[in-house]
Amino acid sequence: MMLTRVRKLSLRNKIFLATVGVVLLISGVIALLARGILVNSLSRELELRGTAIAQSIAERGGGYILDKDQPGLVALIFDAAQLGERKALVAYIFLTDNEGHLLAHTFIRPFPKELLDTRNPSDSQESLSRPVSVEGYDAVDISVPIQEGIYTLGRVHVGLKQSHIDTLVGKLRLTFLGFISLVVVIIFLIALGLSGYVVNPLSKLTKAAESISRGRLDQPLDLGGPPWNPVECPAYGDTDLPCWHLDELGPDRDLPPRTCDPCKFYRKRSGDEVVQLADAFANMVWSIKLYRHRLRESEERYRPLFDANPDPFLVLDVSSRRFLDANPRAQELYGYTKREFGSMTITDIEPPDSYVGVQRFLQDGGPGDHVLYAKAGHVTRGGKGIFVDIHATMAHYRGKDVVIFSATDVTGLVEKDAQLIQASKMKTLGEMSAGMAHELNQPLNAIKLGSDFLKLAAENNLDLPRERFQQVAFEMSAQVDRAAGIISHLREFGRKSELIPDAVDINTPVRGVFTIIGKQLALQNITVELDLAENLPPVLAHSNRLEQVLFNLVVNARDAILSSQRDVAEIGIRSYMEDGSVVVSVSDTGCGISPQDMRKIFEPFFTTKRAGEGMGLGLAISYGIIKDYGGEIQVGSEVGEGTTFKLLFPPSQREAT
């Protein structure tokens, strides 16, 4: 409890009380020691004085005793008792002979017999002292022998008043205690002033710190020394100029020469620890002012760019996933106010299962990273889906790790791309017409033969065996299913894709391509080798768009083989995993691509075919489709040896449908 109270005291009271307590303790010890020494010394001095009086009488009284001069002896002791200040000290003087008979005394009344009751040994040669009580008062009896040669004639008794001794001791005590009290008062005042001297700067620092914590940095700091004018600092007025002391820049850096050395603001005066603390505090305040000024200037410089940027800009807290800021264009695009954005997270505008976007960057990105995601799917207020190109970067904003990203609305561009892809798909359907006609012609011929056989049997009234009739009927039904499957596949291929991709088994579009043009390739004496790995993870894409890409690659491979003079005519398609990516490759033994054409093959409208055989959009559209799915397309080719296209896709976390 006491320790708790002491902790709650102010520093000034602690210093004051501690100093006074120590002084009082030392003074008390000194007083006790001094009192004993002084009182004993005074008592001893008075006894010595009484002994000196008695010895003086003994030296002079011997003659009177031998002469039996009683009047002279009485006169002697009266003179000795009344001399100077002795009358205040001496209570009585009397002399006795060796037998203890009273010879003379200074009492003006009958001699008190009790003084003779405790006589000292008459033959003692020493001075003796003993306390006595005479007629109601106390005294100290000092006895000295009267010597005459080798003979002792008697003893002199001098009584010292105990009251006078006590009075002198009391005066001595009072004087000493007064001195000690004066010392304590002086030290009290010194402690009071010292505690104030120590605590006063600290109190000012405390008030200044409280004011600074409330944001008032411009108030004058009365901490000693002349006031500082921040405008005089070159680094304060020019943020491009580093502060050599605060930024800790080395001289080996490629920066302007030092202009702040010696710095007139960052300094230390000579003085005690309080002065050093005040200067350190002032330097801290100065550094806060400087960085705050730089921060304010930076915000004034870049805030208009943020607000007036035509692209939507948003700031997202990495830890909480909540939005910290949004410029007016972002509020316009997504339909939320800045206040509403403050209570939203990234999942409110971006689907959690999106394979590209800010959430993926939050998982994969690190401090200082930058990323570009094309055609990420976002949702505006009311549930409308849009596509945005996201430029995101990790940064530090207002003391937090954030992601600052722009979301450029490319929904219109995506829709136009879809239209272009759809148009290209229709063109592909046209190119597939020959193969489709052949594929459909085969089941139709089989159905025709079967139906003609049944018709002939009916006209000739033939009795067909049941097994034979059942075989013909089953074959016709199977050919009808095959024709329906081809038509259904064509319808699925020609269907306009949704904007949101699905999880697709990469082997499905590969097989779909050869369902349509497999027979046509066989008729052109081109061997197709399929090496498709099973149980591959799905990729997030559109099946018919991937089929369109593969169809373009296979058709280009076919054309390259037909234009080549080589005897080997093969197209190989493989699917496999490589470094975590799902890969499908298309290889041919065609004429190959020259190095000068290799750089242009993905450019729109670039083609090496003759006029009327191609527009040069197939590979350009295929490239865009692969990039939309987060994939890559790689090409390897040797002139006269053939070409290999590799399509690499990131695996999807969703199951294939």
Secondary structure as GFF3:
##gff-version 3
##sequence-region A 1 657
A	DSSP	alpha_helix	2	8	.	.	.	ID=ss1
A	DSSP	alpha_helix	11	66	.	.	.	ID=ss2
A	DSSP	alpha_helix	70	82	.	.	.	ID=ss3
A	DSSP	alpha_helix	86	89	.	.	.	ID=ss4
A	DSSP	beta_strand	90	97	.	.	.	ID=ss5
A	DSSP	beta_strand	102	105	.	.	.	ID=ss6
A	DSSP	alpha_helix	114	117	.	.	.	ID=ss7
A	DSSP	beta_strand	128	134	.	.	.	ID=ss8
A	DSSP	beta_strand	137	148	.	.	.	ID=ss9
A	DSSP	beta_strand	151	161	.	.	.	ID=ss10
A	DSSP	alpha_helix	162	213	.	.	.	ID=ss11
A	DSSP	three_ten_helix	230	232	.	.	.	ID=ss12
A	DSSP	alpha_helix	234	237	.	.	.	ID=ss13
A	DSSP	alpha_helix	273	308	.	.	.	ID=ss14
A	DSSP	beta_strand	313	317	.	.	.	ID=ss15
A	DSSP	beta_strand	323	326	.	.	.	ID=ss16
A	DSSP	alpha_helix	328	334	.	.	.	ID=ss17
A	DSSP	alpha_helix	338	342	.	.	.	ID=ss18
A	DSSP	three_ten_helix	346	348	.	.	.	ID=ss19
A	DSSP	alpha_helix	358	364	.	.	.	ID=ss20
A	DSSP	beta_strand	370	379	.	.	.	ID=ss21
A	DSSP	beta_strand	385	397	.	.	.	ID=ss22
A	DSSP	beta_strand	400	409	.	.	.	ID=ss23
A	DSSP	alpha_helix	411	431	.	.	.	ID=ss24
A	DSSP	alpha_helix	433	459	.	.	.	ID=ss25
A	DSSP	alpha_helix	466	494	.	.	.	ID=ss26
A	DSSP	beta_strand	502	504	.	.	.	ID=ss27
A	DSSP	alpha_helix	507	523	.	.	.	ID=ss28
A	DSSP	beta_strand	527	532	.	.	.	ID=ss29
A	DSSP	beta_strand	539	541	.	.	.	ID=ss30
A	DSSP	alpha_helix	543	563	.	.	.	ID=ss31
A	DSSP	beta_strand	570	578	.	.	.	ID=ss32
A	DSSP	beta_strand	581	588	.	.	.	ID=ss33
A	DSSP	alpha_helix	595	598	.	.	.	ID=ss34
A	DSSP	alpha_helix	618	628	.	.	.	ID=ss35
A	DSSP	beta_strand	632	638	.	.	.	ID=ss36
A	DSSP	beta_strand	642	649	.	.	.	ID=ss37
###
